Amino acid sequence: MTQYILDTDHITLLQKLHPNLVRRVASIDPDDTAITIITLEEQVRGWFSVIRKYSQSNQYEKLIKGYQGLRDVVNYLSKFKIFNYTLEAHYHFRELREQKIRIGTQYLRIAAIS
């Protein structure tokens, strides 16, 4: 049973080896942690942005770094259980939106999934 859903901020800090978070996550059974498809989308979208930005420029080092980053993030995130954005989650998301909760759209989608 998953008890911890890590969002994009958590994943970014883990990728940067933030000592407190690394220590905390290491103390949790991996079967108790997951991410959502929203986090995967945000991480991949970031690298797609880098690739798009430098694909038509002479800064090929940055383009190469973009492709390496994309590969690395796919490999890294594939280690996690990934929760999908389902029809049920979408209905829950709409209910949360109607409550006019002042939080970002992606955070609401993550909440709806969980």
C-alpha positions, 0 to 999 in steps of 0.5 A: 500500500502506497503511503507517500506520493512524491511530487515534482519538488520532492523528485527534483530535490532527490535528483540533486541529492538533498541530504535530508530528503534522501535520508528520509526517503531512504528510511521508507520502504520503496513499496510505500512510495510513488509518483503521479503521472503529473510529476512525470509530465513535468519532469519530461516537459522540462527536458523537452523544453531544453531540447526544443530551445537548442535544437535549432541553435549552434549550442549543440552542447546544451542540446546534447545535455537536454537529450541526456537529461531526458534519458536520465529522468526517464530512467530515474522515474521508471524506478517509481510506481506511477499513479495514472490520471484516470476519469475518476481523478478527473472528476475529483479534480473538477470537484476540487476546482469548483471549491476554488481552492487557491493552489496550482492546477498541477497540485490539484491534479496530484491531489485528485489522483491521490 
